[in-house]
Amino acid sequence: MILIISGMHRSGTSLLARALNQLGVYLGPQEKLIPAAEDNPEGFWEHIGFLKINEELLYNFCLLYTSPSPRDLST
């Protein structure tokens, strides 16, 4: 089975990923998970590979995760 967790920035995806992990869902090897940071000291529990795919998709559509509007390519 494949499970995909999707959501906006700071919408609870880390919480859901961790809860599922605690219930036995394998998220991938520890070294492939986004490490803890100052704004999320318990860790993100999200796979780095999927983050990179998301960033590439946003970039290709001239979007940023911090803004619903396309980014200005003239600058």
Distance bins in CASP14 RR format, pairs under 12 A and 6 or more apart:
PFRMAT RR
TARGET T0000
AUTHOR 0000-0000-0000
RMODE 2
METHOD distances of the structure
MODEL  1
1 20 0 0 0 0 0 1 0 0 0 0 0
1 25 0 0 0 0 1 0 0 0 0 0 0
1 26 0 0 0 0 0 1 0 0 0 0 0
2 25 0 0 0 0 0 1 0 0 0 0 0
2 26 0 0 0 0 0 1 0 0 0 0 0
2 50 0 0 0 0 0 1 0 0 0 0 0
3 16 0 0 0 0 0 1 0 0 0 0 0
3 17 0 0 0 0 1 0 0 0 0 0 0
3 20 1 0 0 1 0 0 0 0 0 0 0
3 21 0 0 0 0 0 1 0 0 0 0 0
3 23 0 0 0 0 0 1 0 0 0 0 0
3 24 0 0 0 0 0 1 0 0 0 0 0
3 25 1 0 0 1 0 0 0 0 0 0 0
3 26 0 0 0 0 1 0 0 0 0 0 0
3 27 0 0 0 0 1 0 0 0 0 0 0
3 28 0 0 0 0 0 1 0 0 0 0 0
3 47 0 0 0 0 0 1 0 0 0 0 0
3 50 0 0 0 0 0 1 0 0 0 0 0
4 13 0 0 0 0 0 1 0 0 0 0 0
4 16 0 0 0 0 0 1 0 0 0 0 0
4 17 0 0 0 0 0 1 0 0 0 0 0
4 20 0 0 0 0 0 1 0 0 0 0 0
4 25 0 0 0 0 0 1 0 0 0 0 0
4 27 0 0 0 0 0 1 0 0 0 0 0
4 46 0 0 0 0 0 1 0 0 0 0 0
4 47 0 0 0 0 0 1 0 0 0 0 0
4 50 0 0 0 0 1 0 0 0 0 0 0
4 53 0 0 0 0 0 1 0 0 0 0 0
4 54 0 0 0 0 0 1 0 0 0 0 0
5 11 0 0 0 0 0 1 0 0 0 0 0
5 12 0 0 0 0 1 0 0 0 0 0 0
5 13 1 0 1 0 0 0 0 0 0 0 0
5 14 0 0 0 0 1 0 0 0 0 0 0
5 15 0 0 0 0 1 0 0 0 0 0 0
5 16 1 0 1 0 0 0 0 0 0 0 0
5 17 1 0 1 0 0 0 0 0 0 0 0
5 18 0 0 0 0 0 1 0 0 0 0 0
5 19 0 0 0 0 0 1 0 0 0 0 0
5 20 1 0 0 1 0 0 0 0 0 0 0
5 21 0 0 0 0 0 1 0 0 0 0 0
5 25 0 0 0 0 1 0 0 0 0 0 0
5 27 0 0 0 0 1 0 0 0 0 0 0
5 44 0 0 0 0 0 1 0 0 0 0 0
5 45 0 0 0 0 1 0 0 0 0 0 0
5 46 1 0 0 1 0 0 0 0 0 0 0
5 47 0 0 0 0 1 0 0 0 0 0 0
5 50 0 0 0 0 1 0 0 0 0 0 0
5 51 0 0 0 0 0 1 0 0 0 0 0
5 54 0 0 0 0 0 1 0 0 0 0 0
6 12 0 0 0 0 0 1 0 0 0 0 0
6 13 1 0 0 1 0 0 0 0 0 0 0
6 16 0 0 0 0 0 1 0 0 0 0 0
6 17 0 0 0 0 0 1 0 0 0 0 0
6 46 0 0 0 0 0 1 0 0 0 0 0
6 50 0 0 0 0 1 0 0 0 0 0 0
6 51 0 0 0 0 0 1 0 0 0 0 0
6 53 0 0 0 0 0 1 0 0 0 0 0
6 54 0 0 0 0 1 0 0 0 0 0 0
6 57 0 0 0 0 0 1 0 0 0 0 0
7 13 1 0 1 0 0 0 0 0 0 0 0
7 14 0 0 0 0 0 1 0 0 0 0 0
7 15 0 0 0 0 0 1 0 0 0 0 0
7 16 0 0 0 0 1 0 0 0 0 0 0
7 17 0 0 0 0 0 1 0 0 0 0 0
7 46 0 0 0 0 0 1 0 0 0 0 0
7 50 0 0 0 0 0 1 0 0 0 0 0
7 54 0 0 0 0 1 0 0 0 0 0 0
7 65 0 0 0 0 0 1 0 0 0 0 0
8 54 0 0 0 0 0 1 0 0 0 0 0
8 58 0 0 0 0 0 1 0 0 0 0 0
8 65 1 0 0 1 0 0 0 0 0 0 0
8 66 0 0 0 0 0 1 0 0 0 0 0
8 67 0 0 0 0 0 1 0 0 0 0 0
8 68 0 0 0 0 1 0 0 0 0 0 0
9 39 0 0 0 0 0 1 0 0 0 0 0
9 40 0 0 0 0 0 1 0 0 0 0 0
9 44 0 0 0 0 0 1 0 0 0 0 0
9 46 0 0 0 0 0 1 0 0 0 0 0
9 51 0 0 0 0 0 1 0 0 0 0 0
9 54 0 0 0 0 0 1 0 0 0 0 0
9 55 0 0 0 0 0 1 0 0 0 0 0
9 58 0 0 0 0 0 1 0 0 0 0 0
9 64 0 0 0 0 0 1 0 0 0 0 0
9 65 1 0 1 0 0 0 0 0 0 0 0
9 66 1 0 0 1 0 0 0 0 0 0 0
9 67 0 0 0 0 0 1 0 0 0 0 0
9 68 0 0 0 0 0 1 0 0 0 0 0
10 39 0 0 0 0 1 0 0 0 0 0 0
10 40 0 0 0 0 1 0 0 0 0 0 0
10 44 0 0 0 0 0 1 0 0 0 0 0
10 65 0 0 0 0 1 0 0 0 0 0 0
10 66 0 0 0 0 0 1 0 0 0 0 0
11 17 0 0 0 0 0 1 0 0 0 0 0
11 46 0 0 0 0 0 1 0 0 0 0 0
11 65 0 0 0 0 0 1 0 0 0 0 0
12 18 0 0 0 0 1 0 0 0 0 0 0
12 19 0 0 0 0 1 0 0 0 0 0 0
12 20 0 0 0 0 0 1 0 0 0 0 0
12 40 0 0 0 0 0 1 0 0 0 0 0
12 44 0 0 0 0 0 1 0 0 0 0 0
12 45 0 0 0 0 0 1 0 0 0 0 0
12 46 0 0 0 0 0 1 0 0 0 0 0
13 19 0 0 0 0 0 1 0 0 0 0 0
13 20 0 0 0 0 0 1 0 0 0 0 0
13 27 0 0 0 0 0 1 0 0 0 0 0
13 34 0 0 0 0 0 1 0 0 0 0 0
13 40 0 0 0 0 0 1 0 0 0 0 0
13 43 0 0 0 0 0 1 0 0 0 0 0
13 44 0 0 0 0 1 0 0 0 0 0 0
13 45 0 0 0 0 1 0 0 0 0 0 0
13 46 1 0 0 1 0 0 0 0 0 0 0
13 47 0 0 0 0 0 1 0 0 0 0 0
13 50 0 0 0 0 0 1 0 0 0 0 0
13 51 0 0 0 0 0 1 0 0 0 0 0
13 54 0 0 0 0 0 1 0 0 0 0 0
13 65 0 0 0 0 0 1 0 0 0 0 0
14 20 0 0 0 0 0 1 0 0 0 0 0
14 21 0 0 0 0 0 1 0 0 0 0 0
14 27 0 0 0 0 0 1 0 0 0 0 0
14 33 0 0 0 0 0 1 0 0 0 0 0
14 34 0 0 0 0 1 0 0 0 0 0 0
14 35 0 0 0 0 0 1 0 0 0 0 0
14 36 0 0 0 0 1 0 0 0 0 0 0
14 37 0 0 0 0 0 1 0 0 0 0 0
14 39 0 0 0 0 0 1 0 0 0 0 0
14 40 1 0 0 1 0 0 0 0 0 0 0
14 41 0 0 0 0 0 1 0 0 0 0 0
14 42 1 0 0 1 0 0 0 0 0 0 0
14 43 1 0 0 1 0 0 0 0 0 0 0
14 44 1 0 1 0 0 0 0 0 0 0 0
14 45 1 0 1 0 0 0 0 0 0 0 0
14 46 1 0 0 1 0 0 0 0 0 0 0
14 47 0 0 0 0 0 1 0 0 0 0 0
14 51 0 0 0 0 0 1 0 0 0 0 0
15 21 0 0 0 0 0 1 0 0 0 0 0
15 22 0 0 0 0 0 1 0 0 0 0 0
15 40 0 0 0 0 1 0 0 0 0 0 0
15 42 0 0 0 0 1 0 0 0 0 0 0
15 43 0 0 0 0 0 1 0 0 0 0 0
15 44 0 0 0 0 1 0 0 0 0 0 0
15 45 0 0 0 0 1 0 0 0 0 0 0
15 46 0 0 0 0 0 1 0 0 0 0 0
16 22 0 0 0 0 0 1 0 0 0 0 0
16 23 0 0 0 0 0 1 0 0 0 0 0
16 25 0 0 0 0 0 1 0 0 0 0 0
16 27 0 0 0 0 0 1 0 0 0 0 0
16 44 0 0 0 0 0 1 0 0 0 0 0
16 45 0 0 0 0 1 0 0 0 0 0 0
16 46 0 0 0 0 1 0 0 0 0 0 0
17 23 0 0 0 0 0 1 0 0 0 0 0
17 24 0 0 0 0 0 1 0 0 0 0 0
17 25 0 0 0 0 1 0 0 0 0 0 0
17 26 0 0 0 0 0 1 0 0 0 0 0
17 27 1 0 0 1 0 0 0 0 0 0 0
17 28 0 0 0 0 0 1 0 0 0 0 0
17 33 0 0 0 0 1 0 0 0 0 0 0
17 34 0 0 0 0 1 0 0 0 0 0 0
17 40 0 0 0 0 0 1 0 0 0 0 0
17 42 0 0 0 0 0 1 0 0 0 0 0
17 43 0 0 0 0 1 0 0 0 0 0 0
17 44 1 0 0 1 0 0 0 0 0 0 0
17 45 1 1 0 0 0 0 0 0 0 0 0
17 46 1 0 1 0 0 0 0 0 0 0 0
17 47 0 0 0 0 1 0 0 0 0 0 0
17 50 0 0 0 0 0 1 0 0 0 0 0
17 51 0 0 0 0 0 1 0 0 0 0 0
18 24 0 0 0 0 0 1 0 0 0 0 0
18 25 0 0 0 0 1 0 0 0 0 0 0
18 27 0 0 0 0 1 0 0 0 0 0 0
18 33 0 0 0 0 0 1 0 0 0 0 0
18 34 0 0 0 0 0 1 0 0 0 0 0
18 36 0 0 0 0 0 1 0 0 0 0 0
18 40 0 0 0 0 0 1 0 0 0 0 0
18 42 1 0 0 1 0 0 0 0 0 0 0
18 43 1 0 0 1 0 0 0 0 0 0 0
18 44 0 0 0 0 1 0 0 0 0 0 0
18 45 1 0 1 0 0 0 0 0 0 0 0
18 46 0 0 0 0 1 0 0 0 0 0 0
19 25 0 0 0 0 1 0 0 0 0 0 0
19 27 0 0 0 0 0 1 0 0 0 0 0
19 42 0 0 0 0 0 1 0 0 0 0 0
19 45 0 0 0 0 1 0 0 0 0 0 0
20 26 0 0 0 0 1 0 0 0 0 0 0
20 27 1 0 0 1 0 0 0 0 0 0 0
20 28 0 0 0 0 0 1 0 0 0 0 0
20 45 0 0 0 0 1 0 0 0 0 0 0
20 46 0 0 0 0 0 1 0 0 0 0 0
21 27 1 0 1 0 0 0 0 0 0 0 0
21 28 0 0 0 0 1 0 0 0 0 0 0
21 30 0 0 0 0 0 1 0 0 0 0 0
21 33 0 0 0 0 1 0 0 0 0 0 0
21 42 0 0 0 0 0 1 0 0 0 0 0
21 43 0 0 0 0 0 1 0 0 0 0 0
21 44 0 0 0 0 0 1 0 0 0 0 0
21 45 1 0 1 0 0 0 0 0 0 0 0
21 46 0 0 0 0 0 1 0 0 0 0 0
21 47 0 0 0 0 0 1 0 0 0 0 0
22 42 0 0 0 0 0 1 0 0 0 0 0
22 45 0 0 0 0 1 0 0 0 0 0 0
25 45 0 0 0 0 0 1 0 0 0 0 0
25 47 0 0 0 0 0 1 0 0 0 0 0
26 32 0 0 0 0 0 1 0 0 0 0 0
26 33 0 0 0 0 0 1 0 0 0 0 0
26 45 0 0 0 0 0 1 0 0 0 0 0
26 47 0 0 0 0 0 1 0 0 0 0 0
27 33 1 0 0 1 0 0 0 0 0 0 0
27 34 0 0 0 0 0 1 0 0 0 0 0
27 43 0 0 0 0 0 1 0 0 0 0 0
27 44 0 0 0 0 0 1 0 0 0 0 0
27 45 1 0 0 1 0 0 0 0 0 0 0
27 46 1 0 0 1 0 0 0 0 0 0 0
27 47 1 0 0 1 0 0 0 0 0 0 0
27 48 0 0 0 0 0 1 0 0 0 0 0
27 49 0 0 0 0 0 1 0 0 0 0 0
27 50 0 0 0 0 0 1 0 0 0 0 0
28 34 0 0 0 0 0 1 0 0 0 0 0
28 45 0 0 0 0 0 1 0 0 0 0 0
28 46 0 0 0 0 0 1 0 0 0 0 0
28 47 1 0 0 1 0 0 0 0 0 0 0
28 48 0 0 0 0 0 1 0 0 0 0 0
28 49 0 0 0 0 0 1 0 0 0 0 0
28 50 0 0 0 0 0 1 0 0 0 0 0
29 47 0 0 0 0 1 0 0 0 0 0 0
29 48 0 0 0 0 0 1 0 0 0 0 0
29 49 0 0 0 0 0 1 0 0 0 0 0
30 36 0 0 0 0 0 1 0 0 0 0 0
30 43 0 0 0 0 0 1 0 0 0 0 0
30 45 0 0 0 0 0 1 0 0 0 0 0
30 47 0 0 0 0 0 1 0 0 0 0 0
30 48 0 0 0 0 0 1 0 0 0 0 0
31 47 0 0 0 0 0 1 0 0 0 0 0
31 48 0 0 0 0 1 0 0 0 0 0 0
31 49 0 0 0 0 0 1 0 0 0 0 0
32 44 0 0 0 0 0 1 0 0 0 0 0
32 45 0 0 0 0 0 1 0 0 0 0 0
32 46 0 0 0 0 1 0 0 0 0 0 0
32 47 1 0 1 0 0 0 0 0 0 0 0
32 48 1 0 1 0 0 0 0 0 0 0 0
32 49 1 0 0 1 0 0 0 0 0 0 0
32 50 0 0 0 0 1 0 0 0 0 0 0
32 51 0 0 0 0 0 1 0 0 0 0 0
32 52 0 0 0 0 0 1 0 0 0 0 0
33 40 0 0 0 0 0 1 0 0 0 0 0
33 42 0 0 0 0 0 1 0 0 0 0 0
33 43 1 0 0 1 0 0 0 0 0 0 0
33 44 1 0 0 1 0 0 0 0 0 0 0
33 45 1 0 0 1 0 0 0 0 0 0 0
33 46 1 0 0 1 0 0 0 0 0 0 0
33 47 1 0 0 1 0 0 0 0 0 0 0
33 48 1 0 0 1 0 0 0 0 0 0 0
33 49 0 0 0 0 1 0 0 0 0 0 0
33 50 0 0 0 0 0 1 0 0 0 0 0
33 51 0 0 0 0 1 0 0 0 0 0 0
34 40 0 0 0 0 1 0 0 0 0 0 0
34 42 0 0 0 0 0 1 0 0 0 0 0
34 43 1 0 0 1 0 0 0 0 0 0 0
34 44 1 1 0 0 0 0 0 0 0 0 0
34 45 1 0 0 1 0 0 0 0 0 0 0
34 46 1 0 1 0 0 0 0 0 0 0 0
34 47 1 0 0 1 0 0 0 0 0 0 0
34 48 1 0 1 0 0 0 0 0 0 0 0
34 49 0 0 0 0 1 0 0 0 0 0 0
34 50 0 0 0 0 1 0 0 0 0 0 0
34 51 1 0 0 1 0 0 0 0 0 0 0
34 52 0 0 0 0 0 1 0 0 0 0 0
34 54 0 0 0 0 0 1 0 0 0 0 0
34 55 0 0 0 0 0 1 0 0 0 0 0
35 41 0 0 0 0 0 1 0 0 0 0 0
35 42 0 0 0 0 0 1 0 0 0 0 0
35 43 1 0 0 1 0 0 0 0 0 0 0
35 44 1 0 0 1 0 0 0 0 0 0 0
35 45 0 0 0 0 0 1 0 0 0 0 0
35 46 0 0 0 0 0 1 0 0 0 0 0
35 48 0 0 0 0 1 0 0 0 0 0 0
35 51 0 0 0 0 0 1 0 0 0 0 0
36 42 1 0 0 1 0 0 0 0 0 0 0
36 43 1 1 0 0 0 0 0 0 0 0 0
36 44 1 0 0 1 0 0 0 0 0 0 0
36 45 0 0 0 0 1 0 0 0 0 0 0
36 46 0 0 0 0 0 1 0 0 0 0 0
37 43 1 0 0 1 0 0 0 0 0 0 0
37 44 1 0 0 1 0 0 0 0 0 0 0
37 46 0 0 0 0 0 1 0 0 0 0 0
40 46 0 0 0 0 1 0 0 0 0 0 0
44 50 0 0 0 0 0 1 0 0 0 0 0
44 51 0 0 0 0 1 0 0 0 0 0 0
45 51 0 0 0 0 0 1 0 0 0 0 0
46 52 0 0 0 0 0 1 0 0 0 0 0
46 53 0 0 0 0 0 1 0 0 0 0 0
46 54 0 0 0 0 1 0 0 0 0 0 0
47 53 0 0 0 0 1 0 0 0 0 0 0
47 54 0 0 0 0 0 1 0 0 0 0 0
48 54 0 0 0 0 0 1 0 0 0 0 0
48 55 0 0 0 0 0 1 0 0 0 0 0
49 55 0 0 0 0 1 0 0 0 0 0 0
49 56 0 0 0 0 1 0 0 0 0 0 0
50 56 0 0 0 0 0 1 0 0 0 0 0
50 57 0 0 0 0 0 1 0 0 0 0 0
51 57 0 0 0 0 0 1 0 0 0 0 0
51 58 0 0 0 0 0 1 0 0 0 0 0
51 65 0 0 0 0 1 0 0 0 0 0 0
52 58 0 0 0 0 0 1 0 0 0 0 0
52 59 0 0 0 0 0 1 0 0 0 0 0
53 59 0 0 0 0 0 1 0 0 0 0 0
53 60 0 0 0 0 0 1 0 0 0 0 0
54 60 0 0 0 0 0 1 0 0 0 0 0
54 61 0 0 0 0 0 1 0 0 0 0 0
54 63 0 0 0 0 0 1 0 0 0 0 0
54 64 0 0 0 0 0 1 0 0 0 0 0
54 65 1 0 0 1 0 0 0 0 0 0 0
55 61 0 0 0 0 0 1 0 0 0 0 0
55 63 0 0 0 0 0 1 0 0 0 0 0
55 64 0 0 0 0 1 0 0 0 0 0 0
55 65 1 0 0 1 0 0 0 0 0 0 0
55 66 0 0 0 0 0 1 0 0 0 0 0
56 63 0 0 0 0 0 1 0 0 0 0 0
57 63 0 0 0 0 1 0 0 0 0 0 0
57 64 0 0 0 0 0 1 0 0 0 0 0
57 65 0 0 0 0 0 1 0 0 0 0 0
58 64 1 0 0 1 0 0 0 0 0 0 0
58 65 1 0 0 1 0 0 0 0 0 0 0
58 66 0 0 0 0 1 0 0 0 0 0 0
58 67 0 0 0 0 1 0 0 0 0 0 0
58 68 0 0 0 0 0 1 0 0 0 0 0
58 70 0 0 0 0 0 1 0 0 0 0 0
58 71 0 0 0 0 1 0 0 0 0 0 0
59 65 0 0 0 0 0 1 0 0 0 0 0
59 70 0 0 0 0 0 1 0 0 0 0 0
59 71 0 0 0 0 1 0 0 0 0 0 0
59 73 0 0 0 0 0 1 0 0 0 0 0
60 70 0 0 0 0 0 1 0 0 0 0 0
60 71 0 0 0 0 0 1 0 0 0 0 0
61 68 0 0 0 0 0 1 0 0 0 0 0
61 69 0 0 0 0 0 1 0 0 0 0 0
61 70 1 0 0 1 0 0 0 0 0 0 0
61 71 0 0 0 0 1 0 0 0 0 0 0
61 73 0 0 0 0 0 1 0 0 0 0 0
62 69 0 0 0 0 1 0 0 0 0 0 0
62 70 1 0 1 0 0 0 0 0 0 0 0
62 71 1 0 1 0 0 0 0 0 0 0 0
62 72 0 0 0 0 1 0 0 0 0 0 0
62 73 1 0 0 1 0 0 0 0 0 0 0
62 74 0 0 0 0 0 1 0 0 0 0 0
62 75 0 0 0 0 0 1 0 0 0 0 0
63 69 0 0 0 0 1 0 0 0 0 0 0
63 70 1 0 1 0 0 0 0 0 0 0 0
63 71 1 0 0 1 0 0 0 0 0 0 0
63 72 0 0 0 0 0 1 0 0 0 0 0
63 73 0 0 0 0 0 1 0 0 0 0 0
64 70 0 0 0 0 1 0 0 0 0 0 0
64 71 1 0 1 0 0 0 0 0 0 0 0
64 72 0 0 0 0 0 1 0 0 0 0 0
64 73 0 0 0 0 0 1 0 0 0 0 0
65 71 0 0 0 0 0 1 0 0 0 0 0
END
